[in-house]
């Protein structure tokens, strides 16, 4: 069994910044949604997982913020043009029957780490899809990371496995 776990915030950010602004006739931005779904479809075709889920950060502070006020203090907030696409994107995922996980007090990264370890304990393979190199620490014989990057509207991935780091 193979589970593919998408880091929702990572993928949607890359889609938003990597694809020129697209809007509906009513002026609603859709470039992040379009890029996310296009990337998702390509990943499903490549990996052919038996199961899929998407994790998202929540807006509330996490336990890390409570422990250290300086945690991500310099980071800019989400642009309004991206923020307005988050609810419709989640509605699309729901309509596609794709489970999504977000938990108050935790980042998507925390959930991804937990999910990947539970997969291994169950004997499953796990494919983590993210642009966050912090996830590389989760790589094992049963967990690989597909690093995503988007440049000039082109999204590429690189499979990161234990063999990637052997010299």
C-alpha positions in Angstrom: 0.0 0.0 0.0 1.3 3.5 -0.8 0.0 6.7 0.7 0.8 10.1 -0.9 0.8 13.0 1.5 0.8 16.5 0.1 2.0 19.5 2.1 -0.9 21.7 1.1 0.6 25.1 2.0 3.8 24.3 0.3 2.2 23.2 -2.9 -0.4 26.0 -3.0 2.3 28.7 -2.3 4.5 27.4 -5.2 1.4 27.4 -7.4 0.5 30.9 -6.4 4.0 32.4 -6.9 4.9 30.2 -9.9 1.8 30.8 -12.1 0.8 34.2 -13.5 -2.4 35.6 -11.9 -5.6 34.0 -13.2 -9.0 35.2 -12.4 -12.7 34.4 -13.0 -15.0 36.8 -14.8 -16.0 37.9 -11.3 -12.4 38.8 -10.4 -11.7 35.9 -8.1 -8.2 34.7 -8.2 -7.7 31.1 -9.2 -4.0 30.6 -10.2 -3.1 28.9 -6.9 -6.1 26.5 -7.2 -5.3 25.8 -10.9 -1.7 25.1 -10.1 -2.4 22.9 -7.1 -4.9 20.7 -8.9 -2.7 20.5 -12.0 0.3 19.4 -9.8 -1.9 17.0 -7.9 -3.1 15.3 -11.1 0.4 14.9 -12.5 1.6 13.5 -9.1 -1.3 11.0 -9.1 -0.4 9.9 -12.6 3.3 9.5 -11.7 3.0 7.8 -8.3 -0.3 5.9 -8.6 -0.9 5.8 -4.8 -3.6 3.7 -3.3 -4.4 6.5 -0.8 -4.0 10.3 -0.7 -4.3 13.1 1.9 -3.4 16.7 2.1 -2.2 18.6 5.2 -2.6 22.3 5.8 -1.3 24.8 8.4 -3.9 26.7 10.4 -3.8 30.4 11.0 -3.6 30.1 14.8 -0.2 30.1 16.6 1.4 26.7 17.1 3.0 25.3 20.2 6.3 26.6 18.7 5.0 30.1 18.7 4.0 29.8 22.3 7.4 28.4 23.2 9.3 31.1 21.3 7.8 34.4 20.4 10.5 34.9 17.7 9.4 31.7 15.8 8.7 32.8 12.2 8.2 36.4 13.5 9.9 37.9 10.4 7.8 35.9 8.0 5.3 37.9 5.9 1.6 36.9 6.1 -0.2 35.2 3.3 -1.1 37.7 0.4 -4.9 38.3 0.3 -5.0 37.1 -3.3 -3.8 33.7 -2.1 -5.8 33.7 1.1 -9.0 34.1 -0.8 -8.2 30.9 -2.7 -7.7 28.6 0.3 -11.4 28.0 1.1 -12.4 27.2 -2.5 -9.3 24.9 -2.8 -10.4 23.0 0.3 -13.9 22.8 -1.1 -12.5 21.3 -4.4 -10.5 18.7 -2.4 -13.7 17.8 -0.4 -15.6 17.5 -3.7 -12.9 15.1 -4.9 -13.2 13.1 -1.7 -9.6 13.8 -0.8 -9.0 13.8 3.0 -7.3 16.8 4.4 -5.8 17.3 7.8 -5.2 20.4 9.9 -4.9 20.6 13.6 -4.9 23.7 15.9 -1.5 24.2 17.5 0.4 22.2 14.9 1.9 22.9 11.5 1.3 20.7 8.4 4.9 19.5 8.8 4.1 18.0 12.2 1.1 16.2 10.8 3.2 14.9 7.8 5.8 13.5 10.2 3.2 11.7 12.2 1.4 10.3 9.2 4.6 9.1 7.6 5.6 7.2 10.8 2.2 5.7 11.1 2.4 4.5 7.5 5.7 2.8 8.2 4.4 1.2 11.4 1.5 -0.2 9.2 3.9 -1.5 6.6 2.9 1.1 4.0 5.1 3.2 1.7 4.7 6.9 2.0 5.4 9.6 -0.5 5.7 13.1 0.9 5.2 15.9 -1.6 6.5 19.2 -0.5 8.9 22.0 -1.3 10.1 22.1 2.3 13.6 20.6 2.6 13.0 20.2 6.4 11.0 17.1 5.3 14.2 15.4 4.1 14.8 14.2 7.7 11.7 11.9 7.3 13.3 9.9 4.5 13.6 6.1 5.2 13.5 2.9 3.1 9.7 3.3 3.1 9.3 7.1 3.0 10.5 9.2 0.1 10.1 12.9 -0.4 9.2 14.5 -3.7 10.7 18.0 -3.6 8.5 20.3 -5.6 9.7 23.5 -7.3 7.8 25.9 -9.7 9.6 28.3 -11.9 8.1 30.3 -14.7 4.9 28.3 -14.6 6.7 24.9 -14.8 6.4 22.6 -11.8 9.1 20.0 -11.4 9.7 17.3 -8.7 12.8 15.5 -7.6 12.6 12.2 -5.8 14.6 12.1 -2.6 15.3 8.7 -1.2 18.1 7.2 1.0 20.0 6.4 -2.2 20.0 10.1 -3.1 22.4 10.8 -0.2 24.8 7.9 -0.8 28.1 8.8 -2.4 
